[in-house]
Amino acid sequence: MHGNVWEWVQDYWYGDYPAGSVTDPAGPSNGSSRVLRGGSWFNRARGCRSADRYGLRPDDRSG
């Protein structure tokens, strides 16, 4: 995935990844926000990559 697309991830949001090298880190088992990856036309180029992640509630809306 790369470019003008957002992807909802099933994982619950948590801040920074653990320090050091990790493969498929496990997030919390519950929470109110989910991970959203990628970006769209209103993001800078740095934000339009799958490694860019945000935490949003699934019921949040935007125009």
trRosetta pair geometry for C-beta under 8 A, 3 or more apart (Angstrom, degrees):
i j d omega theta_ij theta_ji phi_ij phi_ji
1 5 6.1 -108 -166 84 104 127
1 7 5.7 11 178 -40 171 141
1 37 7.3 91 93 112 141 117
1 38 6.0 -70 139 -84 121 125
1 50 4.9 109 76 -83 95 116
2 38 7.8 -159 -114 -125 26 99
2 48 7.1 76 -176 145 62 84
2 49 6.2 1 -130 -123 85 58
2 50 6.3 -68 -79 -26 68 95
3 38 7.9 -15 61 -159 36 111
3 48 5.8 19 -133 171 20 117
4 39 7.7 -59 -115 102 37 68
4 40 5.4 60 -157 -142 66 60
4 41 5.6 27 -130 -54 112 76
4 48 6.9 -16 -70 -140 44 125
5 38 5.4 -51 94 169 65 156
5 40 6.9 100 -49 -91 10 80
6 36 5.9 -12 -172 -175 110 103
6 37 7.2 142 -164 75 58 45
6 38 4.9 -176 -117 76 37 116
6 39 7.1 59 -84 -85 74 7
6 40 6.0 -38 -40 -45 93 107
7 36 7.2 152 76 -161 46 54
7 37 4.6 -22 62 63 101 96
7 38 5.1 96 7 -7 87 127
7 50 7.3 7 27 -127 138 87
8 34 6.1 30 -163 120 92 136
8 35 7.7 126 -165 84 48 57
8 36 6.0 -28 -103 -105 56 74
8 58 7.3 60 -142 -112 137 92
9 34 6.5 180 69 166 64 96
9 35 4.0 -25 58 80 121 105
9 36 7.1 -160 11 -82 86 24
9 37 5.9 64 -34 -12 117 109
9 53 7.8 -24 10 -134 141 115
10 34 7.2 -65 -155 -149 17 119
11 27 4.4 98 -173 23 112 140
11 34 6.9 125 82 -157 47 73
11 35 4.8 14 75 6 98 126
12 27 5.3 -170 63 125 72 127
12 28 4.9 -67 82 70 128 92
12 29 7.4 19 17 100 137 8
12 30 6.2 98 -60 166 163 12
12 31 3.6 125 -173 34 131 120
12 33 6.8 98 -166 79 72 56
12 34 6.2 -72 -113 -105 42 53
12 35 7.4 88 131 -24 9 85
13 27 7.4 -139 154 -168 3 145
13 31 6.0 -139 45 125 72 151
13 33 3.9 -22 15 102 135 106
13 34 6.2 131 -35 171 89 4
13 35 5.5 151 -88 -69 67 64
13 54 7.9 -34 -118 136 125 41
13 55 3.0 77 -140 -125 151 118
13 56 7.7 130 -59 12 142 32
14 27 4.8 -176 2 -146 120 98
14 28 5.6 135 -64 -11 118 99
14 31 7.7 -149 -61 -61 74 162
14 55 7.8 139 -2 -84 16 137
17 22 6.4 -158 175 43 112 132
17 25 5.8 153 -146 14 91 160
18 22 5.5 88 59 -42 109 146
18 25 6.0 174 11 -125 105 141
22 25 4.5 37 139 -67 142 102
27 35 7.4 -161 -52 -38 165 125
28 31 5.3 89 85 -39 130 117
31 34 7.9 153 88 -71 107 47
32 57 5.7 -24 148 -105 89 102
33 55 4.1 63 137 170 138 97
33 56 5.8 156 -151 82 100 9
33 57 5.3 -73 -99 -69 69 57
34 55 7.2 165 76 -148 23 65
34 56 6.7 -32 58 70 71 62
34 57 7.4 92 11 -134 79 23
34 58 5.6 46 8 -57 127 91
35 53 5.4 -21 -164 -166 101 119
35 54 7.5 134 -158 70 53 41
35 55 6.4 -38 -98 -96 50 66
36 53 6.8 143 74 -158 46 63
36 54 4.7 -27 65 66 101 93
36 55 7.2 165 16 -97 88 15
36 56 5.1 11 -13 22 135 111
37 50 5.4 28 161 -157 126 60
37 51 7.8 54 -153 -28 108 4
37 52 6.7 127 -158 79 63 58
37 53 5.1 -28 -97 -99 74 80
37 54 7.8 178 -79 21 30 71
38 48 6.7 15 -175 -148 68 47
38 49 7.2 -153 -123 83 50 15
38 50 5.9 -6 -76 -98 77 51
38 52 6.6 111 -96 68 6 97
39 43 3.5 -84 -170 50 124 158
39 47 3.8 116 -93 129 147 87
39 48 3.8 -101 66 -85 121 55
39 49 7.1 17 8 10 114 44
39 52 6.0 13 -41 80 107 143
40 43 5.9 102 50 3 48 104
40 48 7.3 156 -36 -103 12 97
43 46 7.8 -117 157 67 101 61
43 47 3.4 -109 176 87 128 131
43 48 5.5 155 88 -52 120 81
43 52 7.9 138 178 120 151 160
44 47 5.3 94 57 8 67 103
44 48 7.7 -138 101 -8 37 91
45 48 5.8 -62 -151 32 39 109
46 49 7.2 -58 -179 8 35 115
46 52 6.9 120 140 -80 66 135
47 52 4.9 162 -145 173 50 168
48 52 7.4 18 -6 27 11 143
49 52 5.2 100 63 -6 76 101
56 60 4.8 -94 179 35 108 146
57 60 4.8 117 63 -30 82 97
